[in-house]
Amino acid sequence: KEEPWETTLKTTVVEVEAGEFRGHRVSLWDLLHSRYIPEENRKELLVLYQAGELTLEQVKTVVTTIVTRAAAA
């Protein structure tokens, strides 16, 4: 059974103008599991989000920033 926080990440869609995501709407879940987010960062973000220390909006900001910077590098 899927956890509610997991469902939220899978159904929250963002637009990222970077890399292969340019011009597409993609879920936060897919961004978190993309090659642009190192595994240790992904684990840390998920732990903080699950614990309620990060809001959905904060996760969205961090993830899109990491993906945008990594794709530009």
C-alpha positions as CSV (number, residue, x, y, z in Angstrom):
1,K,0.0,0.0,0.0
2,E,1.2,3.4,-1.0
3,E,1.9,6.0,1.8
4,P,-0.1,9.3,1.5
5,W,3.2,11.3,1.3
6,E,4.3,9.1,-1.6
7,T,1.0,9.6,-3.4
8,T,1.3,13.4,-2.9
9,L,4.8,13.4,-4.5
10,K,3.6,11.2,-7.4
11,T,0.5,13.5,-8.1
12,T,2.3,16.9,-7.7
13,V,3.3,17.9,-11.2
14,V,5.8,20.6,-12.0
15,E,7.4,22.2,-15.0
16,V,11.2,22.2,-15.1
17,E,12.9,23.9,-18.0
18,A,16.0,21.7,-17.9
19,G,17.4,18.7,-19.6
20,E,15.1,16.1,-20.9
21,F,12.3,17.6,-18.8
22,R,12.2,20.8,-20.9
23,G,8.7,21.5,-22.1
24,H,7.1,18.7,-20.1
25,R,5.2,18.4,-16.9
26,V,6.7,15.9,-14.6
27,S,5.9,14.6,-11.1
28,L,8.0,15.5,-8.1
29,W,8.4,11.7,-7.6
30,D,9.9,11.3,-11.1
31,L,12.2,14.3,-10.6
32,L,13.4,12.9,-7.2
33,H,14.3,9.6,-8.9
34,S,15.9,11.2,-11.9
35,R,19.7,11.0,-12.6
36,Y,20.0,14.6,-11.5
37,I,19.3,13.9,-7.8
38,P,22.1,12.0,-6.1
39,E,20.8,9.1,-3.9
40,E,21.9,10.6,-0.6
41,N,20.1,13.9,-1.4
42,R,17.0,12.0,-2.4
43,K,17.0,10.0,0.8
44,E,17.6,13.1,2.9
45,L,14.7,15.0,1.2
46,L,12.3,12.1,1.6
47,V,13.2,11.7,5.3
48,L,12.7,15.4,6.0
49,Y,9.5,15.5,4.0
50,Q,8.1,12.4,5.8
51,A,9.0,13.9,9.2
52,G,7.1,17.1,8.4
53,E,10.3,19.2,8.5
54,L,9.9,20.2,4.8
55,T,6.7,21.3,3.2
56,L,5.6,20.1,-0.2
57,E,6.5,23.6,-1.5
58,Q,10.0,23.4,0.0
59,V,10.5,20.0,-1.6
60,K,9.4,21.3,-4.9
61,T,11.8,24.3,-4.7
62,V,14.8,22.2,-3.7
63,V,14.2,19.5,-6.3
64,T,13.6,21.8,-9.2
65,T,16.7,23.9,-8.2
66,I,18.9,20.8,-8.1
67,V,17.6,19.5,-11.4
68,T,18.0,22.9,-13.1
69,R,21.5,23.3,-11.8
70,A,22.6,19.8,-12.6
71,A,21.2,19.9,-16.1
72,A,23.0,23.2,-16.8
73,A,26.3,21.9,-15.6
